[in-house]
Amino acid sequence: MAGLLVSRGFLDRFGDELRRVAQDGGLELELIVLPADPAARLEQAERERVEIAYFSSDMLPHGTGGFFSATHGAPNLKWLHVFNAGVDHPVFGGFLERGVRLTTSSGSTAEPIAQTAITGLLMLARGFPHWLEAQRRKAWDTLPADQVPPDLRGQTMVVLGLGAIGTEVARLGRALGLYVVGVRRSARRPDDPVDELHHPSDLAAVLPRCDWLAVACPLTDETRRIIDAEAIALLPRGARILNVARGEVIDEAALIAALQSGQVGGAYLDVFEQEPLPPETPLWELPNVIITPHNSAASRGNDGRAAGYFLRNLAHWGRGEPLENEVARR
């Protein structure tokens, strides 16, 4: 019998599905429930029985400490599944170093994040910053002649990172008539929704063709500040940037300078080098910047999709099959 650590909220919502998966797969599970009191901790005897753990979103923010205290103190933990996609935080590296298998729900939030990114693109492309500012002043201001936007169709969007989120951004971009250039390490697949695909080593060659740069790559040693002052200078003057990856992928100081000078014509930003975004940063005041508080994924369907990844993987686990979205040890 394998001990499974979950939250009470997960059990209340998905307990029937969990039991069905276990029954269909012949899995014998002992359900170990995280204490509802954030200050409470599992007894050591319970920690020792934990072999599988699911970090679900309902543990945020108050249950996080109890969950990671329990899993760090679980000597027999073999597999951890998380509701999120990004696992660049050092806490996850610690599990991998222990030999714990780690899987994510990458893809569960791809649609809402991509939709939010494309909303930011359309707002910038169609002149909404001007109209919203005029609305606050109760002014009937049409777009000045020099701000009338060009047609979106035929413009080029470079998507840096073609995982689940980047792929959906690319698909929606093509639906709008954009010419989409993808940048990814792995080879092209038949269903990739891009007009071209390039390796990251070719990034400097594609940036000068870019009207829109959509950043959707994971944060790694290779991608940290990959969009620096030199990369930004390669963009055509007035190009716009969308960032739904991690703030550290872009040199924020260089981006601010480029927005102030007009080298970058606008930006939709959901992520930042420091979060929450400090009140003193110029990004709050720049008229060509749209900010969301690392919340582009917000959608009521996310928990169900994330639970689906976990439950499918639980069935794979029981049958000794490969797990979806398994993270390789660094």
C-alpha positions as CSV (number, residue, x, y, z in Angstrom):
1,M,0.0,0.0,0.0
2,A,1.4,3.4,-1.0
3,G,0.8,6.5,1.1
4,L,-0.5,9.4,-0.9
5,L,-0.3,12.9,0.5
6,V,-3.0,15.3,-0.7
7,S,-5.0,18.3,0.6
8,R,-8.5,18.1,2.0
9,G,-9.6,20.5,-0.8
10,F,-8.3,18.1,-3.5
11,L,-10.1,15.2,-1.8
12,D,-13.4,17.1,-1.6
13,R,-13.3,18.0,-5.3
14,F,-11.6,15.0,-6.9
15,G,-11.9,12.2,-4.4
16,D,-14.3,10.2,-6.4
17,E,-12.1,10.3,-9.5
18,L,-9.1,9.5,-7.4
19,R,-10.7,6.4,-6.0
20,R,-12.0,5.3,-9.4
21,V,-8.5,5.6,-10.9
22,A,-7.0,3.6,-8.0
23,Q,-9.7,0.9,-8.3
24,D,-9.4,0.6,-12.0
25,G,-5.6,0.2,-11.7
26,G,-5.6,-2.1,-8.8
27,L,-3.8,0.5,-6.7
28,E,-3.9,0.3,-2.9
29,L,-3.6,3.8,-1.5
30,E,-3.4,5.1,2.0
31,L,-4.8,8.7,1.8
32,I,-2.7,11.0,4.1
33,V,-4.4,14.4,4.3
34,L,-2.4,17.6,4.9
35,P,-3.6,19.3,8.1
36,A,-6.0,22.2,7.4
37,D,-4.3,24.3,10.0
38,P,-1.3,26.0,8.3
39,A,0.7,25.8,11.6
40,A,0.1,22.1,12.0
41,R,2.5,19.5,10.9
42,L,2.2,15.8,10.0
43,E,3.4,13.4,12.6
44,Q,6.7,11.7,11.7
45,A,5.0,8.3,11.5
46,E,2.7,9.7,8.8
47,R,5.7,11.3,6.9
48,E,7.4,8.0,6.8
49,R,4.4,6.4,5.0
50,V,4.3,9.0,2.2
51,E,5.4,7.6,-1.1
52,I,3.4,9.9,-3.5
53,A,2.5,13.5,-3.0
54,Y,0.4,16.0,-5.0
55,F,1.0,19.7,-4.6
56,S,-2.4,21.2,-5.6
57,S,-3.2,24.9,-6.0
58,D,-5.5,25.0,-3.0
59,M,-2.5,24.8,-0.8
60,L,-1.5,28.3,-1.8
61,P,-0.5,30.3,0.0
62,H,-1.0,29.1,3.6
63,G,-0.6,25.4,3.2
64,T,2.7,25.5,1.2
65,G,4.9,25.5,4.3
66,G,3.1,22.4,5.8
67,F,3.2,20.5,2.5
68,F,6.9,21.1,1.9
69,S,7.8,20.4,5.5
70,A,6.0,17.1,5.2
71,T,7.6,16.1,1.9
72,H,11.1,17.2,2.9
73,G,10.7,15.0,5.9
74,A,9.3,12.1,4.0
75,P,12.2,9.6,3.7
76,N,10.3,7.2,1.4
77,L,8.9,9.8,-1.0
78,K,9.3,8.4,-4.5
79,W,7.2,10.7,-6.7
80,L,5.9,14.3,-6.4
81,H,3.4,15.8,-8.8
82,V,2.8,19.6,-8.9
83,F,-0.1,21.6,-10.3
84,N,2.1,24.2,-11.9
85,A,4.4,24.1,-14.9
86,G,7.5,26.0,-13.8
87,V,9.8,24.2,-11.4
88,D,12.8,26.5,-11.5
89,H,12.5,27.2,-7.8
90,P,15.4,25.5,-5.8
91,V,12.9,23.6,-3.7
92,F,12.2,21.3,-6.7
93,G,15.9,20.8,-7.4
94,G,16.2,19.5,-3.9
95,F,13.7,16.7,-4.6
96,L,15.4,15.8,-7.9
97,E,18.8,15.6,-6.0
98,R,17.1,13.1,-3.6
99,G,16.1,10.9,-6.5
100,V,12.4,11.8,-6.2
101,R,10.6,11.7,-9.5
102,L,9.0,15.1,-10.3
103,T,6.1,15.6,-12.7
104,T,4.3,18.8,-13.6
105,S,0.9,19.9,-15.0
106,S,2.6,21.7,-17.9
107,G,-0.1,22.4,-20.4
108,S,-3.0,22.8,-17.9
109,T,-2.8,26.6,-18.1
110,A,-1.6,27.0,-21.6
111,E,-4.9,28.2,-23.1
112,P,-5.7,30.9,-20.6
113,I,-2.1,32.2,-20.5
114,A,-2.0,32.3,-24.3
115,Q,-5.3,34.0,-24.5
116,T,-4.2,36.6,-22.0
117,A,-1.0,37.2,-24.0
118,I,-2.9,37.6,-27.2
119,T,-5.3,40.0,-25.4
120,G,-2.2,42.1,-24.5
121,L,-1.1,41.9,-28.1
122,L,-4.5,43.0,-29.5
123,M,-4.7,45.9,-27.0
124,L,-1.3,47.2,-28.1
125,A,-2.0,46.5,-31.7
126,R,-5.4,48.3,-31.7
127,G,-4.5,51.4,-29.7
128,F,-6.2,50.6,-26.4
129,P,-3.6,52.3,-24.2
130,H,-4.6,55.6,-25.8
131,W,-8.3,55.0,-25.6
132,L,-8.2,53.8,-21.9
133,E,-6.2,56.8,-20.9
134,A,-8.8,59.0,-22.7
135,Q,-11.6,57.2,-21.0
136,R,-10.1,58.0,-17.6
137,R,-10.1,61.7,-18.6
138,K,-13.6,61.4,-20.0
139,A,-12.2,62.6,-23.3
140,W,-13.6,61.7,-26.8
141,D,-10.1,61.2,-28.3
142,T,-9.8,59.3,-31.5
143,L,-6.4,58.0,-32.4
144,P,-4.1,60.6,-33.8
145,A,-3.1,60.1,-37.4
146,D,0.4,59.1,-36.5
147,Q,-0.9,56.5,-34.1
148,V,-3.3,54.7,-36.5
149,P,-2.1,51.1,-36.4
150,P,-1.0,49.1,-39.4
151,D,-2.9,45.9,-40.2
152,L,-1.9,43.0,-38.0
153,R,-2.2,40.5,-40.8
154,G,1.2,39.9,-42.3
155,Q,3.3,41.1,-39.3
156,T,5.8,38.8,-37.9
157,M,5.7,37.3,-34.4
158,V,8.7,35.5,-33.0
159,V,7.7,33.0,-30.2
160,L,10.7,32.2,-27.9
161,G,9.9,28.8,-26.4
162,L,7.4,26.4,-28.1
163,G,6.2,24.4,-25.1
164,A,2.5,24.1,-24.4
165,I,2.1,27.9,-23.8
166,G,4.2,29.1,-26.7
167,T,2.6,26.6,-29.1
168,E,-0.9,28.0,-28.1
169,V,0.4,31.6,-28.5
170,A,1.7,30.7,-31.9
171,R,-1.6,29.0,-32.9
172,L,-3.6,32.0,-31.9
173,G,-1.1,34.3,-33.6
174,R,-1.5,32.5,-36.9
175,A,-5.3,32.7,-36.6
176,L,-4.9,36.5,-36.5
177,G,-2.9,36.4,-39.7
178,L,0.5,36.8,-38.2
179,Y,3.6,35.2,-39.7
180,V,4.9,33.1,-36.9
181,V,8.6,32.2,-36.3
182,G,9.1,29.7,-33.5
183,V,12.4,29.3,-31.5
184,R,12.9,26.0,-29.8
185,R,15.7,23.4,-29.2
186,S,13.9,20.4,-30.5
187,A,13.2,19.6,-34.1
188,R,10.1,20.6,-35.9
189,R,7.0,18.4,-35.6
190,P,4.2,18.2,-38.2
191,D,1.7,19.8,-36.0
192,D,3.8,22.8,-34.9
193,P,1.7,26.0,-35.7
194,V,4.6,28.0,-37.1
195,D,5.7,29.2,-40.5
196,E,9.4,28.7,-39.5
197,L,11.2,27.0,-36.7
198,H,14.7,28.0,-35.5
199,H,17.2,26.8,-32.9
200,P,17.9,29.3,-30.0
201,S,21.4,29.8,-31.5
202,D,19.7,31.5,-34.4
203,L,17.8,34.0,-32.2
204,A,20.0,36.9,-33.2
205,A,19.2,36.3,-36.9
206,V,15.4,36.3,-36.4
207,L,15.0,39.2,-34.1
208,P,15.6,41.9,-36.8
209,R,12.5,40.5,-38.6
210,C,10.3,40.7,-35.4
211,D,7.2,42.9,-35.0
212,W,6.1,41.0,-31.9
213,L,8.4,39.0,-29.6
214,A,6.4,36.6,-27.4
215,V,8.5,35.1,-24.6
216,A,7.2,31.8,-23.3
217,C,10.4,29.8,-22.5
218,P,11.3,28.2,-19.2
219,L,13.8,29.9,-16.9
220,T,17.1,28.1,-17.1
221,D,20.8,29.0,-16.9
222,E,20.7,29.3,-20.7
223,T,17.6,31.5,-20.9
224,R,18.3,33.9,-18.0
225,R,18.5,37.4,-19.5
226,I,18.6,35.9,-23.0
227,I,16.7,39.0,-24.0
228,D,19.3,41.6,-22.9
229,A,20.2,45.0,-24.2
230,E,22.1,43.5,-27.2
231,A,19.1,41.4,-28.2
232,I,16.6,44.3,-27.8
233,A,18.8,46.4,-30.0
234,L,18.4,43.9,-32.8
235,L,14.6,44.4,-32.8
236,P,13.2,46.8,-35.4
237,R,12.5,50.1,-33.8
238,G,8.9,50.0,-32.4
239,A,8.7,46.2,-32.0
240,R,6.5,45.1,-29.1
241,I,7.3,42.4,-26.4
242,L,5.0,40.0,-24.6
243,N,6.4,38.1,-21.6
244,V,4.5,35.3,-20.0
245,A,7.6,33.3,-19.1
246,R,9.7,34.5,-16.1
247,G,10.8,38.0,-15.4
248,E,14.5,37.0,-15.3
249,V,14.4,35.9,-19.0
250,I,14.5,39.6,-19.9
251,D,17.0,42.2,-18.7
252,E,14.3,44.5,-17.1
253,A,16.5,47.6,-16.9
254,A,17.4,47.2,-20.6
255,L,13.7,46.8,-21.4
256,I,12.7,49.9,-19.5
257,A,15.4,51.9,-21.3
258,A,14.2,50.6,-24.6
259,L,10.5,51.4,-23.8
260,Q,11.5,54.9,-22.8
261,S,13.5,55.5,-25.9
262,G,10.9,54.1,-28.3
263,Q,13.2,51.2,-29.4
264,V,10.5,49.0,-28.0
265,G,7.1,50.3,-28.9
266,G,5.1,48.6,-26.1
267,A,5.0,45.6,-23.9
268,Y,2.5,43.3,-22.2
269,L,4.2,41.9,-19.1
270,D,2.9,39.3,-16.6
271,V,6.2,38.5,-15.0
272,F,9.0,40.6,-13.5
273,E,12.5,40.3,-12.0
274,Q,11.1,41.3,-8.6
275,E,7.5,40.3,-7.6
276,P,5.4,41.9,-6.4
277,L,6.5,44.7,-8.8
278,P,8.0,47.5,-6.7
279,P,6.0,50.8,-6.8
280,E,9.0,52.8,-7.8
281,T,9.7,51.0,-11.1
282,P,8.9,53.2,-14.2
283,L,7.0,50.3,-15.7
284,W,3.9,51.3,-13.7
285,E,3.8,54.7,-15.4
286,L,4.9,54.0,-19.0
287,P,1.9,54.6,-21.3
288,N,2.8,51.8,-23.7
289,V,3.0,49.0,-21.0
290,I,0.2,46.7,-19.9
291,I,0.9,44.9,-16.6
292,T,-0.8,41.9,-15.0
293,P,0.4,40.6,-11.6
294,H,1.8,37.2,-12.6
295,N,-1.9,36.2,-13.1
296,S,-2.2,35.5,-16.8
297,A,-3.2,31.9,-16.1
298,A,-6.2,32.8,-14.0
299,S,-9.1,30.5,-15.0
300,R,-11.6,28.4,-13.1
301,G,-10.8,25.3,-15.2
302,N,-7.2,25.1,-14.2
303,D,-7.6,22.9,-11.1
304,G,-9.6,20.3,-13.1
305,R,-7.0,20.2,-15.8
306,A,-4.1,19.9,-13.4
307,A,-5.9,17.2,-11.4
308,G,-6.4,15.4,-14.7
309,Y,-2.6,15.3,-15.3
310,F,-2.0,13.9,-11.8
311,L,-4.7,11.3,-12.1
312,R,-3.5,10.1,-15.5
313,N,0.0,9.9,-14.1
314,L,-1.3,8.0,-11.1
315,A,-2.7,5.4,-13.5
316,H,0.7,5.3,-15.3
317,W,2.5,4.9,-12.0
318,G,0.3,1.9,-11.1
319,R,1.0,0.2,-14.4
320,G,4.8,1.0,-14.3
321,E,4.5,3.2,-17.4
322,P,6.3,6.4,-18.3
323,L,4.9,9.5,-16.6
324,E,3.7,12.6,-18.4
325,N,5.7,15.8,-18.0
326,E,8.5,14.2,-16.0
327,V,11.3,16.6,-15.2
328,A,14.8,15.4,-15.9
329,R,17.3,15.7,-13.1
330,R,19.5,18.7,-13.7
